Amino acid sequence: MMRNAGPIDEYVASMRHTLRGPGRAKRDLLAEARDSLLDAAEAYEAEGLPRDEAERLAVTDFGAVAEIAPGFQGELAVSQGRRTAVLLFLSVPLTAFLWAVIWRIFPESPHIEQIKPVWFGPLARTVDAFQLGVGVVGGLALLALGRGSRHVPGPERLTRWLGVFVWIQTPLIGVMGITLAVASQGPVGFTDYLPGLGVAMVSYACAIAQLYNAAHCLRCTRAISALSAAGREPSLSRS
C-alpha cells in the first residue's frame, strides 16, 4: 500500500503539470528541485520537526509554484530552442548535400535543358542559398543558446524567433522545391529512381521534425507569458 503523497511530492507534481518543455530537460529540472526540497526538509527534520511539517516549511521556503514556474519555464524554453538549433544545424546541410549528390548522379533526360524554364536556374540557386542560410542560423542560434546564453539578453525570446523563423522558411523552401520539380516535369523518371525517393523521404522527415520542434518553441515561450501573468494576478488582486 502506497503512502499518501507528502507536500514535496504534491509540489513537484504541480510543477510537472504546469511546465512545458522537452521531456529530459523537464525531468532533470524537476529532479533538481526535488533534491533541493528534500535536503531542506531533512535539515528541518534534523532540528526535531515532524516530517510533514519539515516538508511544508521546505516548500514554503522554496516558493510558490506560481512564483517559481516562470523561471523554470524560461530554462525549458531555452532548452527547446537549443534542440531546434541543433536540428537545423545538422539536418539542413545534410539534406542539401544529399540532394546535390542525387542531382549529380540522377540520369536526367537529354532534353532536360529544353524543358526547364529560364527562371529554373536562379530559383534553384535561391533554394541552395536559403538552405545554407538556415544552417548558418541554426549554428548561430546554437552558440547563442549554448555557452553564449549568459550573454544573450532574453534567450527565451531567441527561442520564440527561432520557432517563427522555421515556420516561415520550411514551407517556403518546400514550395520552391515543388515549383522546381513541376518545372522540370517530375523530373522525368524520378518517381522510379529509388535513391532519389530515399532522399525525398529523408527531406520530408527532417521538415516535419523541424516544424514539430518549432511548434514546441512557440508553445514553451507562450507558457512563460501565461505563467508570468498568472503569477501577477494574486498581487494585483491584493492591491
C-alpha positions as a Markdown table, in Angstrom:
| # | Residue | x | y | z |
|---|---|---|---|---|
| 1 | Met | 0.0 | 0.0 | 0.0 |
| 2 | Met | 1.5 | 3.4 | -1.1 |
| 3 | Arg | 1.7 | 6.2 | 1.4 |
| 4 | Asn | -0.1 | 9.4 | 0.8 |
| 5 | Ala | 1.9 | 12.0 | -1.2 |
| 6 | Gly | 3.6 | 14.5 | 1.1 |
| 7 | Pro | 3.9 | 18.2 | 0.5 |
| 8 | Ile | 7.1 | 17.8 | -1.6 |
| 9 | Asp | 5.5 | 15.2 | -3.8 |
| 10 | Glu | 2.4 | 17.4 | -4.3 |
| 11 | Tyr | 4.6 | 20.4 | -5.1 |
| 12 | Val | 6.7 | 18.6 | -7.7 |
| 13 | Ala | 3.6 | 17.1 | -9.2 |
| 14 | Ser | 2.0 | 20.5 | -9.5 |
| 15 | Met | 5.2 | 21.9 | -11.1 |
| 16 | Arg | 5.3 | 19.0 | -13.5 |
| 17 | His | 1.7 | 19.7 | -14.6 |
| 18 | Thr | 2.5 | 23.4 | -15.0 |
| 19 | Leu | 5.7 | 23.3 | -17.0 |
| 20 | Arg | 6.0 | 22.7 | -20.8 |
| 21 | Gly | 9.2 | 21.6 | -22.4 |
| 22 | Pro | 11.5 | 18.8 | -23.6 |
| 23 | Gly | 10.9 | 15.7 | -21.6 |
| 24 | Arg | 14.5 | 15.0 | -20.5 |
| 25 | Ala | 15.2 | 18.7 | -19.6 |
| 26 | Lys | 11.9 | 18.8 | -17.7 |
| 27 | Arg | 12.7 | 15.7 | -15.7 |
| 28 | Asp | 16.2 | 16.9 | -14.9 |
| 29 | Leu | 14.8 | 20.3 | -13.7 |
| 30 | Leu | 12.2 | 18.7 | -11.5 |
| 31 | Ala | 14.7 | 16.2 | -10.1 |
| 32 | Glu | 17.0 | 19.1 | -9.1 |
| 33 | Ala | 14.1 | 20.9 | -7.5 |
| 34 | Arg | 13.0 | 17.8 | -5.6 |
| 35 | Asp | 16.5 | 17.1 | -4.4 |
| 36 | Ser | 16.8 | 20.7 | -3.1 |
| 37 | Leu | 13.4 | 20.3 | -1.3 |
| 38 | Leu | 14.4 | 17.0 | 0.2 |
| 39 | Asp | 17.7 | 18.4 | 1.5 |
| 40 | Ala | 15.9 | 21.4 | 3.1 |
| 41 | Ala | 13.2 | 19.1 | 4.6 |
| 42 | Glu | 15.9 | 16.8 | 6.1 |
| 43 | Ala | 17.6 | 19.8 | 7.7 |
| 44 | Tyr | 14.3 | 20.8 | 9.3 |
| 45 | Glu | 13.7 | 17.3 | 10.4 |
| 46 | Ala | 17.1 | 17.1 | 12.0 |
| 47 | Glu | 16.0 | 20.1 | 14.1 |
| 48 | Gly | 13.2 | 17.9 | 15.6 |
| 49 | Leu | 10.3 | 18.9 | 13.3 |
| 50 | Pro | 7.8 | 16.2 | 12.1 |
| 51 | Arg | 8.3 | 15.0 | 8.5 |
| 52 | Asp | 5.2 | 16.6 | 7.2 |
| 53 | Glu | 5.9 | 19.9 | 8.9 |
| 54 | Ala | 9.5 | 19.8 | 7.7 |
| 55 | Glu | 8.4 | 19.3 | 4.1 |
| 56 | Arg | 5.8 | 22.1 | 4.3 |
| 57 | Leu | 8.5 | 24.5 | 5.5 |
| 58 | Ala | 10.9 | 23.4 | 2.8 |
| 59 | Val | 8.2 | 24.0 | 0.1 |
| 60 | Thr | 7.3 | 27.4 | 1.7 |
| 61 | Asp | 11.0 | 28.5 | 1.6 |
| 62 | Phe | 11.4 | 27.3 | -2.0 |
| 63 | Gly | 8.5 | 29.5 | -3.2 |
| 64 | Ala | 5.0 | 29.0 | -4.6 |
| 65 | Val | 4.7 | 27.3 | -7.9 |
| 66 | Ala | 3.2 | 30.4 | -9.5 |
| 67 | Glu | 6.4 | 32.3 | -8.5 |
| 68 | Ile | 9.0 | 29.7 | -9.4 |
| 69 | Ala | 7.4 | 28.3 | -12.6 |
| 70 | Pro | 8.1 | 31.2 | -14.9 |
| 71 | Gly | 11.9 | 30.9 | -14.2 |
| 72 | Phe | 11.9 | 27.2 | -14.7 |
| 73 | Gln | 9.8 | 27.6 | -17.9 |
| 74 | Gly | 12.3 | 30.0 | -19.2 |
| 75 | Glu | 15.1 | 27.4 | -18.8 |
| 76 | Leu | 12.9 | 24.8 | -20.6 |
| 77 | Ala | 12.3 | 27.3 | -23.4 |
| 78 | Val | 16.0 | 27.8 | -23.9 |
| 79 | Ser | 16.5 | 24.0 | -23.9 |
| 80 | Gln | 13.8 | 23.6 | -26.6 |
| 81 | Gly | 15.4 | 26.4 | -28.6 |
| 82 | Arg | 18.8 | 24.6 | -28.3 |
| 83 | Arg | 17.3 | 21.4 | -29.6 |
| 84 | Thr | 15.7 | 23.1 | -32.6 |
| 85 | Ala | 19.0 | 24.9 | -33.4 |
| 86 | Val | 20.9 | 21.5 | -33.3 |
| 87 | Leu | 18.3 | 20.0 | -35.7 |
| 88 | Leu | 18.6 | 22.9 | -38.1 |
| 89 | Phe | 22.4 | 22.9 | -38.0 |
| 90 | Leu | 22.6 | 19.2 | -38.7 |
| 91 | Ser | 19.6 | 18.4 | -40.9 |
| 92 | Val | 19.6 | 21.3 | -43.4 |
| 93 | Pro | 23.2 | 20.9 | -44.6 |
| 94 | Leu | 22.7 | 17.1 | -44.7 |
| 95 | Thr | 19.6 | 17.3 | -46.9 |
| 96 | Ala | 21.3 | 19.9 | -49.1 |
| 97 | Phe | 24.3 | 17.7 | -49.5 |
| 98 | Leu | 22.2 | 14.6 | -50.3 |
| 99 | Trp | 20.2 | 16.5 | -53.0 |
| 100 | Ala | 23.4 | 17.8 | -54.5 |
| 101 | Val | 24.7 | 14.2 | -54.8 |
| 102 | Ile | 21.4 | 13.0 | -56.3 |
| 103 | Trp | 21.3 | 15.6 | -59.0 |
| 104 | Arg | 24.8 | 14.8 | -60.0 |
| 105 | Ile | 24.1 | 11.1 | -60.4 |
| 106 | Phe | 20.5 | 11.1 | -61.5 |
| 107 | Pro | 20.2 | 10.0 | -65.2 |
| 108 | Glu | 18.2 | 13.1 | -66.4 |
| 109 | Ser | 16.6 | 13.2 | -69.8 |
| 110 | Pro | 19.0 | 14.6 | -72.5 |
| 111 | His | 16.3 | 17.2 | -73.3 |
| 112 | Ile | 16.0 | 18.4 | -69.7 |
| 113 | Glu | 17.5 | 21.8 | -70.5 |
| 114 | Gln | 14.8 | 22.4 | -73.1 |
| 115 | Ile | 12.1 | 21.6 | -70.6 |
| 116 | Lys | 13.4 | 23.9 | -67.8 |
| 117 | Pro | 12.2 | 27.5 | -67.9 |
| 118 | Val | 14.7 | 30.3 | -67.8 |
| 119 | Trp | 14.0 | 31.0 | -64.2 |
| 120 | Phe | 14.8 | 27.5 | -63.1 |
| 121 | Gly | 18.5 | 28.1 | -62.5 |
| 122 | Pro | 18.1 | 31.3 | -60.4 |
| 123 | Leu | 15.3 | 29.7 | -58.3 |
| 124 | Ala | 17.5 | 26.6 | -57.7 |
| 125 | Arg | 20.4 | 28.8 | -56.6 |
| 126 | Thr | 17.9 | 30.7 | -54.3 |
| 127 | Val | 16.9 | 27.4 | -52.7 |
| 128 | Asp | 20.5 | 26.5 | -52.1 |
| 129 | Ala | 21.2 | 29.9 | -50.6 |
| 130 | Phe | 18.1 | 29.6 | -48.3 |
| 131 | Gln | 19.3 | 26.2 | -47.1 |
| 132 | Leu | 22.8 | 27.5 | -46.5 |
| 133 | Gly | 21.3 | 30.4 | -44.6 |
| 134 | Val | 19.1 | 28.1 | -42.4 |
| 135 | Gly | 22.1 | 26.0 | -41.5 |
| 136 | Val | 24.0 | 29.2 | -40.5 |
| 137 | Val | 21.1 | 30.5 | -38.5 |
| 138 | Gly | 20.9 | 27.1 | -36.7 |
| 139 | Gly | 24.6 | 27.3 | -35.9 |
| 140 | Leu | 24.5 | 30.8 | -34.6 |
| 141 | Ala | 21.4 | 30.1 | -32.5 |
| 142 | Leu | 23.1 | 27.0 | -31.1 |
| 143 | Leu | 26.0 | 29.2 | -30.0 |
| 144 | Ala | 23.7 | 31.8 | -28.5 |
| 145 | Leu | 21.6 | 29.3 | -26.6 |
| 146 | Gly | 24.5 | 27.2 | -25.5 |
| 147 | Arg | 27.6 | 28.8 | -24.0 |
| 148 | Gly | 26.6 | 32.2 | -25.0 |
| 149 | Ser | 23.2 | 32.1 | -23.3 |
| 150 | Arg | 24.5 | 34.0 | -20.3 |
| 151 | His | 25.5 | 36.9 | -22.5 |
| 152 | Val | 22.3 | 37.0 | -24.6 |
| 153 | Pro | 19.5 | 39.2 | -23.1 |
| 154 | Gly | 16.3 | 37.3 | -23.0 |
| 155 | Pro | 17.4 | 34.0 | -24.6 |
| 156 | Glu | 13.8 | 32.7 | -24.4 |
| 157 | Arg | 12.9 | 35.4 | -27.0 |
| 158 | Leu | 15.5 | 34.0 | -29.3 |
| 159 | Thr | 13.8 | 30.6 | -28.9 |
| 160 | Arg | 10.5 | 32.2 | -30.0 |
| 161 | Trp | 12.0 | 33.9 | -33.0 |
| 162 | Leu | 13.7 | 30.6 | -34.0 |
| 163 | Gly | 10.3 | 28.9 | -34.0 |
| 164 | Val | 8.8 | 31.7 | -36.1 |
| 165 | Phe | 11.7 | 31.5 | -38.5 |
| 166 | Val | 11.3 | 27.8 | -39.0 |
| 167 | Trp | 7.6 | 28.1 | -39.6 |
| 168 | Ile | 8.3 | 30.6 | -42.4 |
| 169 | Gln | 11.4 | 29.1 | -44.0 |
| 170 | Thr | 10.4 | 25.4 | -44.0 |
| 171 | Pro | 7.2 | 25.8 | -46.0 |
| 172 | Leu | 8.9 | 28.4 | -48.2 |
| 173 | Ile | 11.7 | 26.1 | -49.2 |
| 174 | Gly | 9.1 | 23.3 | -49.7 |
| 175 | Val | 7.1 | 25.4 | -52.1 |
| 176 | Met | 10.2 | 26.4 | -54.0 |
| 177 | Gly | 11.2 | 22.8 | -54.2 |
| 178 | Ile | 7.8 | 21.7 | -55.5 |
| 179 | Thr | 8.0 | 24.5 | -58.1 |
| 180 | Leu | 11.3 | 23.3 | -59.3 |
| 181 | Ala | 10.0 | 19.7 | -59.6 |
| 182 | Val | 7.0 | 20.8 | -61.6 |
| 183 | Ala | 9.1 | 23.0 | -63.8 |
| 184 | Ser | 11.3 | 20.0 | -64.7 |
| 185 | Gln | 8.3 | 17.8 | -65.2 |
| 186 | Gly | 8.9 | 15.4 | -62.4 |
| 187 | Pro | 11.8 | 15.3 | -63.3 |
| 188 | Val | 11.3 | 12.6 | -65.9 |
| 189 | Gly | 11.8 | 9.2 | -64.4 |
| 190 | Phe | 12.4 | 10.4 | -60.9 |
| 191 | Thr | 9.4 | 8.6 | -59.4 |
| 192 | Asp | 11.1 | 5.2 | -60.2 |
| 193 | Tyr | 14.6 | 6.3 | -59.0 |
| 194 | Leu | 15.0 | 4.7 | -55.6 |
| 195 | Pro | 18.0 | 6.8 | -54.3 |
| 196 | Gly | 16.1 | 10.0 | -55.1 |
| 197 | Leu | 12.9 | 8.7 | -53.4 |
| 198 | Gly | 15.0 | 7.8 | -50.3 |
| 199 | Val | 16.5 | 11.3 | -50.1 |
| 200 | Ala | 13.0 | 12.8 | -50.6 |
| 201 | Met | 11.8 | 10.7 | -47.6 |
| 202 | Val | 14.7 | 12.0 | -45.5 |
| 203 | Ser | 13.9 | 15.5 | -46.5 |
| 204 | Tyr | 10.2 | 15.1 | -45.6 |
| 205 | Ala | 11.1 | 13.6 | -42.2 |
| 206 | Cys | 13.5 | 16.5 | -41.5 |
| 207 | Ala | 11.0 | 19.1 | -42.4 |
| 208 | Ile | 8.3 | 17.5 | -40.2 |
| 209 | Ala | 10.8 | 17.3 | -37.3 |
| 210 | Gln | 11.8 | 21.0 | -37.8 |
| 211 | Leu | 8.1 | 22.1 | -37.8 |
| 212 | Tyr | 7.4 | 19.9 | -34.8 |
| 213 | Asn | 10.3 | 21.4 | -32.8 |
| 214 | Ala | 9.4 | 24.9 | -33.9 |
| 215 | Ala | 5.9 | 24.5 | -32.7 |
| 216 | His | 7.2 | 23.5 | -29.3 |
| 217 | Cys | 9.5 | 26.5 | -29.3 |
| 218 | Leu | 6.4 | 28.7 | -29.6 |
| 219 | Arg | 4.5 | 26.6 | -27.1 |
| 220 | Cys | 7.3 | 26.9 | -24.5 |
| 221 | Thr | 7.7 | 30.6 | -24.9 |
| 222 | Arg | 3.9 | 31.3 | -24.8 |
| 223 | Ala | 3.9 | 29.3 | -21.5 |
| 224 | Ile | 6.3 | 31.8 | -20.0 |
| 225 | Ser | 3.9 | 34.7 | -20.6 |
| 226 | Ala | 1.0 | 32.8 | -19.3 |
| 227 | Leu | 2.7 | 31.7 | -16.2 |
| 228 | Ser | 4.1 | 35.2 | -15.6 |
| 229 | Ala | 0.6 | 36.7 | -16.0 |
| 230 | Ala | -0.9 | 34.1 | -13.6 |
| 231 | Gly | 1.8 | 34.8 | -11.0 |
| 232 | Arg | 1.0 | 38.5 | -11.1 |
| 233 | Glu | -2.8 | 38.0 | -10.5 |
| 234 | Pro | -2.7 | 37.4 | -6.8 |
| 235 | Ser | -0.5 | 40.6 | -6.2 |
| 236 | Leu | -2.9 | 42.7 | -8.3 |
| 237 | Ser | -5.9 | 41.4 | -6.5 |
| 238 | Arg | -4.4 | 42.3 | -3.1 |
| 239 | Ser | -3.5 | 45.9 | -4.2 |
